Amino acid sequence: MSEEIKKSTIMIVDDLIINTTVLEAILSSNYSIYTSNYPFQAIQMIENILPDIILLDIIMPGMNGYDVCNHLKKNNKTKDIPIIFCTSQNDVKSETKGFEVGAVDYIVKPYNPSIVMARIKNHLELKRYQNQLEKKILEQEMNIDTAKNILNMINGKSPRYIPLSEKYTLFLDMISIPYQDEGGDHFFVKSISQNSGSTKTIISIKDQSGHNVGCILKSIATDYMHHHVLNKYKEDSLVKRFNNFNKMLCNSGLFETDEFVTGIHAEIDPDELCLNYISSGHPPFILIRKNEVIHIPSCGKPIENIPLAVYSEFIFNSGKVKLKEGDKLIFYTDGLTEMPYNNLKYIINIEELKDYIKNIIKSKLNIPVSQIVTLLLEKISKDSNETVIPGKINTSQDDISILCIEIENKKHVIEEIWSPDNTEDLYQHMHNLYNKLKKEWYKRGFQFPNLRLMPVIEESTINAWKHGNLEDPNKMIIIRWRYGNDFHLEIIDQGNGFDYNNLPDPLQPNNLEKFSGRGLFIIKNFTDKMYWNDTGNHLFMYFKKKTTIDKTNSFQ
């Protein structure tokens, strides 16, 4: 008998001492034995000892074996301990009830030592295998988490905004909901500087075939090689660079003959405001221009390509789209359009997907792309009888990833100029501005202006008045704001600026009773991002739309 079985602990519970004595005599040479003749005492002992298996009598005074079993199965500490009922009752009804309350086996008195030993050995082996399996699953989950962290480290955190020019900025947002932890969808957004001095924005969304543990490891290798090619051949054309990338994947030995990678790979040239792209066996992406919804590449165009990692000598074709102000683009993986298949055996075609989007933009004028994507996901999941909630649950049978971008005009701002005579006048300006913005916030779907917007307006304008303009009524405070996918707010003073890289931390013990730094700390907590110009007298902030607010960030 193995050392692991010899060390196993058995708890015997029977109100008759003769029965516990007999079982102890049969088992004590191979196992550590604990006994109890009282049900309530037995429960306490089991909770403390946590034996490997329990032999439990059914008919006992005060509390029968079924009740003891029920109690143990409701306790997280003891619910997984195997219980074998040992009883003189050999009728089908009693045996059935024993299994219903959670027993794993049933031994009838009088005891046959060989049967008792064999049953216990089998169940201890099963429990040991179960423990090993749970350990492996836990290790696998830890390995998957580690792999995800490595993938995130390779790809970096995607920026929410990328400046394209003095006039335009690129908004980006991503929804990624894996079907399993080891999902095959992955993406990145990065900027690469070229020798000419221009900077191109690279957008990549990929769908790795498969959903096994190795899938995420292949995702890591794929994106690592992609970044290597982008950095090494950054002066090459998109097509030449992509052909090199495909050859590297095909020659890596990572992919079996039935494995592949689909994707959309795009780069935005800010000088021409142009998007060059390659679609490698991937669903078309969507361009929304005003009320028009277009899919790219269109059917019949000579730019269709095979997936990556299939054929090393394939020459990929590219396409080009001239972008305009307000253009919205949606990239997605096939998990979105195949969502209805699980319950309805139906796949959404490209025209139907465009109709979904047309209905959304028809009902809401100038709706930002991030809201379009949110409503699109909600509508398709509802029509598919699936529950798909970002960050929480995905009942469909595939990973779902959606990357959206929009060309925003950062010059489309509303501006107010204040020259307050005193602090009371400043507070009146703040009050008027808040009331004006609050109505529009609610109208555009922003929430909690009293908890988010009001403290930021107050602290940022007080800082500009006191520390920037030094309360000089001849100096101006300029307020600018605009609405896009987020709400953007700018506060400009006419002071000399300050070193924003050397701010005191108000949470440090030596700063708790000081007022310096508290205003900026509040601003940082209630905005989604804040930053200054080089001199420190122009503060930029933006707020995302939120349906809940983190109460830990609220100040009493």
C-alpha positions in Angstrom: 0.0 0.0 0.0 1.4 3.4 -0.9 2.7 5.8 1.7 0.0 8.4 0.8 -2.8 5.9 1.6 -1.0 4.7 4.9 -1.0 8.3 6.1 -4.7 8.9 5.4 -6.9 9.8 8.3 -10.3 8.1 8.9 -13.1 9.4 11.2 -15.5 6.7 12.5 -18.9 7.9 13.9 -21.2 5.4 15.5 -23.2 5.6 18.8 -22.3 2.0 19.7 -18.7 1.6 21.0 -18.7 -2.0 19.7 -19.1 -0.8 16.1 -16.3 1.8 16.3 -14.1 -0.8 18.0 -14.6 -3.3 15.2 -13.9 -0.8 12.5 -10.9 0.6 14.3 -9.5 -3.0 14.6 -9.9 -3.6 10.9 -8.3 -0.3 9.8 -5.8 0.9 12.4 -2.9 -1.0 10.9 -3.0 1.1 7.7 -4.7 4.4 8.7 -4.8 7.0 11.4 -8.1 6.5 13.2 -10.3 8.9 15.1 -13.7 7.8 16.7 -16.7 9.4 18.2 -19.9 7.9 19.7 -21.7 11.3 19.7 -22.9 13.1 16.6 -22.5 16.6 17.8 -19.0 15.9 19.2 -18.2 14.2 15.9 -19.0 17.3 13.9 -16.6 19.4 16.0 -13.9 16.8 15.7 -14.3 16.6 11.9 -14.1 20.3 11.5 -10.8 20.4 13.5 -9.2 17.2 12.1 -10.5 17.4 8.5 -10.1 13.6 8.0 -9.6 12.1 4.5 -12.7 10.0 4.8 -15.7 9.6 7.2 -17.4 6.3 8.1 -20.9 7.3 9.4 -23.7 5.4 11.1 -27.3 6.4 10.2 -29.4 5.6 13.3 -28.0 7.6 16.2 -29.8 9.4 19.1 -30.2 13.2 18.9 -28.9 13.5 15.4 -29.1 10.8 12.7 -26.4 10.2 10.1 -28.4 11.9 7.3 -28.5 15.2 9.4 -24.7 14.9 10.2 -24.0 14.4 6.5 -26.2 17.4 5.5 -24.4 19.6 8.1 -21.0 18.6 6.8 -21.9 19.2 3.2 -23.0 22.7 3.9 -19.7 23.6 5.5 -17.0 24.7 3.0 -14.3 23.2 5.2 -15.9 19.7 5.2 -18.1 19.5 2.1 -15.5 17.7 0.0 -14.7 15.0 2.5 -16.0 11.6 1.2 -18.6 10.0 3.5 -19.4 6.3 3.6 -22.6 5.3 5.4 -22.1 2.1 7.6 -25.4 0.8 8.8 -27.6 -2.3 9.3 -30.3 -0.8 7.1 -30.0 -2.4 3.8 -33.3 -1.4 2.1 -33.3 0.6 -1.2 -35.0 3.6 0.3 -32.3 4.1 3.0 -29.5 3.6 0.5 -31.0 6.0 -2.0 -31.5 8.7 0.7 -27.9 8.2 1.7 -26.7 9.0 -1.8 -29.1 11.9 -2.1 -27.6 13.7 1.0 -24.1 13.3 -0.4 -22.6 10.0 0.6 -20.2 8.3 -1.8 -20.8 4.7 -0.7 -22.9 2.5 1.5 -21.5 -0.5 3.6 -24.0 -2.8 5.3 -23.4 -4.4 8.7 -22.1 -6.9 9.8 -18.8 -5.8 8.3 -16.7 -7.9 5.9 -13.1 -6.7 6.6 -12.0 -7.3 2.9 -15.0 -5.2 1.6 -14.4 -2.4 4.1 -10.7 -2.2 3.2 -11.4 -2.3 -0.6 -14.1 0.4 -0.5 -12.0 2.7 1.7 -8.9 2.2 -0.5 -10.9 3.0 -3.7 -12.5 6.2 -2.3 -9.2 7.4 -0.9 -7.5 6.9 -4.3 -10.4 8.7 -6.0 -10.1 11.6 -3.5 -6.3 11.7 -4.0 -6.8 11.9 -7.8 -9.4 14.6 -7.4 -7.0 16.6 -5.2 -4.3 16.2 -7.8 -6.6 17.3 -10.6 -7.8 20.4 -8.7 -4.1 21.2 -8.0 -3.3 20.9 -11.7 -6.3 23.0 -12.7 -5.2 25.7 -10.2 -1.6 25.6 -11.5 -3.0 25.8 -15.1 -5.1 28.9 -14.1 -2.0 30.4 -12.6 -0.1 29.6 -15.7 -2.8 31.2 -17.8 -2.8 34.3 -15.7 1.0 34.5 -16.0 0.7 34.0 -19.8 -1.9 36.8 -20.0 0.5 39.1 -18.0 3.3 38.3 -20.4 1.0 39.0 -23.4 0.0 42.3 -21.8 3.6 43.2 -21.1 4.6 42.5 -24.8 1.7 44.5 -26.2 1.6 47.2 -23.6 -1.4 49.2 -22.5 -3.2 50.7 -25.5 -3.6 54.5 -25.3 -7.1 55.9 -25.2 -6.1 58.9 -27.3 -3.3 59.3 -29.9 -2.6 62.8 -31.3 -2.7 62.9 -35.1 -2.2 66.6 -35.7 -2.8 70.0 -34.2 -6.5 69.5 -35.1 -7.3 65.8 -34.8 -6.9 63.2 -32.2 -7.6 59.4 -32.5 -9.9 57.9 -29.9 -9.5 54.1 -29.3 -11.4 51.7 -27.1 -11.5 47.9 -26.8 -14.0 45.4 -25.6 -12.5 41.9 -25.1 -14.6 39.1 -23.6 -12.9 35.6 -23.8 -15.1 32.5 -23.9 -12.5 30.7 -21.8 -9.6 32.0 -19.8 -7.2 30.9 -22.5 -9.0 32.8 -25.3 -7.4 33.3 -28.7 -8.3 36.9 -29.5 -5.5 39.5 -29.0 -4.8 43.0 -30.1 -2.4 45.9 -29.7 -2.1 49.6 -30.7 1.2 51.2 -30.9 3.0 54.2 -32.6 6.2 53.8 -34.6 8.5 56.7 -35.4 10.1 56.7 -38.9 13.3 58.3 -40.1 11.3 61.0 -41.9 10.1 62.2 -38.5 6.5 61.1 -39.0 4.8 58.7 -36.5 2.4 56.1 -37.7 -0.2 54.4 -35.6 -0.4 50.6 -35.8 -3.6 48.8 -35.1 -3.7 45.0 -34.9 -6.5 42.7 -33.9 -6.0 38.9 -34.3 -8.0 35.7 -33.8 -5.9 32.7 -33.0 -7.5 29.4 -34.0 -8.4 27.1 -31.0 -9.3 27.6 -27.3 -6.8 25.3 -25.6 -4.1 26.3 -23.2 -1.5 26.4 -25.9 -3.6 29.0 -27.7 -2.6 31.9 -25.5 1.1 30.8 -25.7 0.9 31.0 -29.5 -0.7 34.4 -29.1 2.3 35.5 -27.1 4.7 34.2 -29.7 2.7 35.7 -32.6 2.6 39.2 -31.1 6.2 39.1 -30.0 7.3 38.3 -33.6 4.9 41.0 -34.9 6.5 43.6 -32.7 9.9 42.4 -33.8 9.0 42.9 -37.5 7.5 46.3 -36.8 10.6 47.6 -35.0 13.1 46.0 -37.4 11.4 46.9 -40.7 9.7 50.1 -39.7 10.8 51.9 -42.9 9.3 49.1 -45.2 5.9 49.3 -46.7 3.0 47.6 -44.9 2.9 44.8 -47.5 6.6 44.0 -47.3 6.6 44.1 -43.6 3.5 41.8 -43.4 5.0 39.3 -45.8 8.1 39.1 -43.6 5.9 38.6 -40.6 3.9 35.7 -42.2 7.2 34.0 -43.3 8.5 34.2 -39.7 5.3 32.7 -38.4 5.2 29.9 -41.0 8.9 29.0 -40.3 8.6 29.2 -36.5 7.3 25.6 -36.1 4.7 26.8 -33.7 1.7 26.0 -35.8 0.2 22.7 -36.9 -1.2 22.3 -40.4 -4.7 23.0 -39.2 -3.8 26.1 -37.2 -3.8 29.7 -38.4 -4.3 33.3 -37.4 -6.8 35.7 -38.9 -6.6 39.5 -38.4 -6.9 43.1 -39.5 -3.6 44.9 -39.5 -3.8 48.7 -40.2 -1.6 51.7 -40.0 -2.7 55.3 -39.9 -0.6 58.0 -41.6 -1.4 61.2 -39.7 0.1 63.4 -42.5 -2.4 62.2 -45.1 -5.0 61.1 -42.6 -5.1 57.8 -44.4 -5.6 54.2 -43.2 -3.6 51.4 -45.0 -4.7 47.9 -44.1 -4.3 44.2 -44.7 -7.1 41.8 -43.9 -5.8 38.2 -43.5 -8.8 35.9 -43.7 -10.6 38.1 -41.2 -14.2 39.5 -41.1 -14.5 43.0 -42.8 -14.2 46.0 -40.6 -16.9 48.7 -40.5 -16.5 52.4 -41.5 -19.3 54.8 -40.2 -19.2 58.1 -42.0 -22.1 60.3 -40.9 -25.2 58.2 -41.6 -23.4 55.9 -44.0 -22.2 52.4 -42.9 -19.6 50.7 -45.1 -17.8 47.4 -44.8 -14.2 47.1 -45.8 -12.9 45.2 -47.7 -16.0 45.0 -49.9 -16.9 41.7 -51.6 -15.3 41.2 -54.9 -12.4 43.5 -54.3 -9.0 42.0 -55.2 -7.5 42.4 -51.8 -8.8 39.2 -50.0 -6.0 37.3 -48.3 -5.5 33.9 -46.6 -4.9 33.8 -42.9 -1.5 34.1 -41.4 0.8 31.0 -40.7 -0.7 29.0 -43.6 1.6 29.5 -46.5 5.0 31.2 -46.2 5.3 32.4 -49.8 1.9 34.0 -50.0 2.0 37.7 -51.1 -0.5 39.8 -49.2 -2.5 42.6 -50.8 -3.4 45.8 -49.0 -6.1 48.4 -49.2 -6.4 52.1 -48.4 -9.1 54.3 -46.9 -8.9 58.1 -46.8 -10.2 59.2 -43.4 -12.3 62.2 -42.6 -13.2 64.1 -39.4 -15.8 62.2 -37.4 -15.1 58.8 -39.1 -15.8 55.9 -36.9 -14.3 52.4 -37.5 -15.2 49.1 -35.8 -12.9 46.1 -36.0 -14.2 42.8 -34.5 -13.6 39.0 -34.4 -16.0 36.5 -35.6 -17.3 35.8 -32.1 -19.6 38.8 -32.5 -21.3 37.7 -35.7 -21.4 34.0 -34.7 -23.0 34.7 -31.3 -26.5 33.6 -32.4 -25.2 30.2 -33.6 -25.1 28.5 -30.1 -28.8 28.9 -29.5 -30.3 29.7 -32.9 -27.9 27.9 -35.3 -27.6 31.2 -37.2 -24.7 33.5 -38.2 -25.1 37.2 -38.7 -24.0 38.2 -42.2 -22.2 41.5 -43.0 -25.4 43.2 -44.3 -27.3 42.3 -41.2 -24.4 43.6 -39.0 -24.6 46.9 -40.9 -28.3 47.0 -40.3 -27.8 46.7 -36.6 -25.4 49.7 -36.7 -27.7 51.7 -39.0 -30.6 51.3 -36.5 -28.4 52.5 -33.7 -27.1 55.6 -35.4 -30.5 56.4 -36.8 -32.0 56.6 -33.3 -29.1 58.7 -31.8 -27.6 61.6 -33.8 -23.8 62.1 -33.5 -23.5 59.1 -31.2 -19.9 58.4 -30.3 -18.3 55.1 -31.5 -17.8 53.7 -28.0 -21.6 54.0 -27.3 -22.3 52.4 -30.7 -20.2 49.4 -29.8 -21.8 49.1 -26.3 -25.3 49.1 -27.8 -24.3 46.8 -30.6 -23.0 44.2 -28.2 -26.1 44.5 -26.0 -28.5 44.1 -28.9 -26.8 41.1 -30.6 -26.4 39.3 -27.2 -30.1 39.8 -26.5 -31.2 38.6 -29.9 -28.8 35.6 -29.5 -30.3 34.6 -26.1 -26.7 35.0 -24.6 -25.4 36.8 -21.6 -22.3 38.8 -22.7 -21.1 41.4 -20.2 -17.5 42.8 -20.5 -15.3 41.8 -17.6 -18.0 39.5 -16.1 -19.5 36.7 -18.3 -19.7 35.3 -21.8 -22.1 32.4 -22.3 -21.5 32.3 -26.1 -19.2 29.7 -27.5 -16.4 32.0 -28.7 -14.2 34.9 -27.8 -15.7 38.3 -28.6 -13.4 41.3 -29.3 -14.3 44.7 -30.6 -11.9 47.5 -31.2 -13.3 50.9 -32.2 -11.7 54.2 -33.2 -12.9 57.6 -34.1 -11.3 60.7 -35.6 -12.2 63.5 -33.1 -11.6 67.2 -33.7 -10.0 68.5 -30.5 -10.5 72.1 -31.6 -14.3 71.8 -31.3 -14.4 73.3 -27.9 -16.6 75.7 -26.0 -14.7 78.4 -24.2 -15.4 80.7 -21.2 -13.0 83.4 -19.9 -13.2 84.4 -16.2 -11.6 87.3 -14.5 -13.0 87.0 -11.0 -12.7 90.0 -8.7 -12.5 87.9 -5.6 -13.1 84.4 -4.2 -16.9 84.9 -3.9 -17.0 85.9 -7.6 -15.0 82.8 -8.5 -17.5 80.6 -6.7 -20.3 82.2 -8.6 -18.6 81.4 -11.9 -18.0 77.8 -10.8 -21.7 77.4 -9.7 -22.9 78.7 -13.1 -20.6 76.5 -15.1 -21.6 73.4 -13.1 -25.3 74.0 -13.6 -24.7 74.5 -17.3 -22.6 71.4 -17.8 -24.8 69.2 -15.5 -27.8 69.2 -17.9 -25.6 68.3 -20.9 -23.9 65.6 -18.9 -27.1 63.8 -18.2 -28.3 64.4 -21.8 -25.2 62.7 -23.2 -25.2 59.7 -20.8 -22.6 60.9 -18.3 -23.4 60.1 -14.7 -22.7 61.4 -11.1 -21.8 65.1 -12.0 -22.2 66.0 -8.3 -19.6 63.4 -7.3 -17.3 63.7 -10.3 -17.6 66.9 -12.1 -18.4 69.4 -9.3 -15.3 68.6 -7.1 -13.1 68.8 -10.2 -14.4 72.1 -11.4 -14.0 73.5 -7.9 -10.5 72.2 -7.2 -9.1 73.0 -10.6 -10.4 76.6 -10.8 -9.4 77.3 -7.2 -5.8 76.1 -8.0 -5.8 78.3 -11.1 -7.0 81.3 -9.2 -4.9 81.0 -6.0 -1.7 79.3 -7.1 -1.6 80.2 -10.8 -3.0 83.8 -11.0 -2.2 84.5 -7.3 -5.8 85.9 -6.9 -4.9 88.7 -9.4 -8.3 90.0 -10.8 -6.4 91.3 -13.9 -5.4 87.8 -14.9 -7.8 85.4 -16.7 -8.8 81.8 -16.2 -9.8 80.1 -19.4 -12.2 77.2 -19.3 -12.6 74.9 -22.4 -14.7 71.8 -22.8 -15.9 69.5 -25.5 -17.9 66.3 -25.8 -16.8 63.3 -27.7 -16.5 59.7 -26.6 -15.5 61.3 -23.3 -16.0 64.7 -21.7 -12.9 66.8 -22.0 -12.2 69.8 -19.7 -9.3 72.3 -19.8 -8.3 74.9 -17.2 -5.7 77.5 -18.2 -4.3 80.2 -15.9 -1.9 83.1 -16.6 0.6 82.2 -13.9 4.2 81.1 -14.2 3.3 77.4 -14.0 4.8 74.8 -11.6 6.7 71.6 -11.5 3.9 69.0 -11.8 6.4 66.2 -11.7 7.2 66.9 -8.0 3.8 67.0 -6.4 3.5 66.1 -2.6 1.5 63.0 -1.8 -1.3 64.1 0.7 -1.6 60.5 1.9 1.9 60.4 3.3 1.9 60.6 7.1 3.9 63.9 7.2 1.5 65.5 4.7 -1.8 64.5 6.3 -2.4 67.8 8.1 -1.2 69.9 5.1 -3.4 71.4 2.5 -0.9 71.4 -0.3 -1.5 68.7 -2.9 -5.1 67.8 -1.8 -6.8 69.6 -4.6 -4.8 67.9 -7.3 -5.3 64.6 -5.5 -9.1 65.1 -5.6 -8.9 66.0 -9.3 -6.8 62.9 -10.1 -9.3 60.7 -8.2 -12.4 61.9 -10.0 -11.1 62.3 -13.5 -10.1 59.4 -15.7 -6.9 61.2 -16.7 -5.3 64.5 -16.0 -2.1 66.0 -17.4 -0.4 69.4 -18.0 1.3 71.3 -20.7 5.1 71.7 -20.4 4.9 74.8 -18.2 2.2 73.5 -15.9 -0.4 76.3 -16.3 -2.7 74.4 -18.7 -4.5 71.4 -17.2 -6.1 68.8 -19.4 -8.7 66.3 -18.1 -11.2 63.8 -19.4 -14.1 61.8 -17.9 -15.4 58.5 -19.3 -19.0 57.5 -19.1 -19.7 55.4 -16.0 -22.7 53.5 -14.8 -21.3 53.1 -11.3 -18.8 55.0 -9.2 -16.1 53.5 -6.9 -17.2 54.6 -3.5 -13.6 54.1 -2.2 -12.7 57.2 -4.2 -15.5 59.3 -2.6 -14.6 61.9 -0.1 -16.8 62.3 2.9 
